[in-house]
Amino acid sequence: MSVWDDLQGQPAVVAQLRQASEGDGLTHAWLFTGPPGSGRSNAAKAFAAALNCDQDDVSRRGCDECAACLTILGETHSDVAFVRTEKVTITIAQARELVSTAGNRPASARWRIIVVEDADRMAERTTNVLLKAIEEPTPRTIWMLCAPSPADVLVTIRSRCRAVALRLPPAADVAALLVKRDGVDPAVAERAARAAQSHVGIARRLARDPEARERRLETVRFPLGLRGVTAAVLMAEKLVKIATAEANSSNDERDAAEKAALLATLGAPESGTLPPAMRGQLKQLEDDQKRRAKRSVTDSLDRTLTDLLSFYRDVLIIQMGNAVELVNVELRSELVEFARQSPAETTLARMDAINKARQRITTSNVAPLLAIESMAASLI
Ligand SMILES: [Zn+2]
């Protein structure tokens, strides 16, 4: 086992990062790009672990066994910071704090590493605060920025970073990962990977949670019953409800795993009361989790709309007569019937409406229900 094992379907990226972690081509600023679910932040995390791994033999760095690897993967290493915003954008205050952290030498590790998971969620003036720190780096600090595409980051920043481009892994690779690592039944894994459109995290949840599968199916079936304004308003309400339920269920699972990992790292006793110092750390984690919960509803809404989009994508594929495999194979006959009732131009306009709603929800502070109601009305 090594930290690279989780980066399924990314052999080129693994080779690039491995080489750098062995000292060949290491630089102080990196930009990880790739579509949601391609694993940009996991790649950055694995790279951070390999760079600070305790193994003396460079070829074994990223061993996934030593204290450095384990604490970095568990996000509890004091020299490796992970920045993800709970708000729509990263604030200027957050950016200033990062710059000041970056100025410190690492306490115990080889490198101080700062992973910014949402580098695309920064206003231009916030980015400028980071720019100077990235232009004139402290000798033992490495920046790792993550964003969907290079175009999401200001060119001044981009030009100073080495690019790491992840691709969405093929569904077969995602299915193989679920079978190998999570012991999922191959047929279930294949269906989940396809429905999740290769998003590893979502595929895992669909594979393991029948309720999540149920919620997704309910979402993709919405267009079938969409006749009239009343149905559209109800659909909007229901979509927001589904997204919220989805966010809560994935948070609960992740929160519990993080808590268990933190307690294990701290060496907490299996039962009885925690010593005060540990209680403080646990409280900090719980506060972070609460803030994150709010942001995750927005993310979940975006994914719900991606599911909805997959319905129209399939309709369009049928209308164009393409021989590409459908995402929602189980709805084939309904999709074929739906495709017959309207021209491809209408389908494209509907897909535009969904994408417009996604953009309004993730980049502005418009109330999600309003954005979705206006979207639903244009889907009729
Ligand atoms: Zn290690």
Residues whose N, C-alpha, C, O or C-beta is under 5 A from the ligand:
A	BS01	ZN	C53 D54 Q55 G62 C63 D64 E65 C66 C69
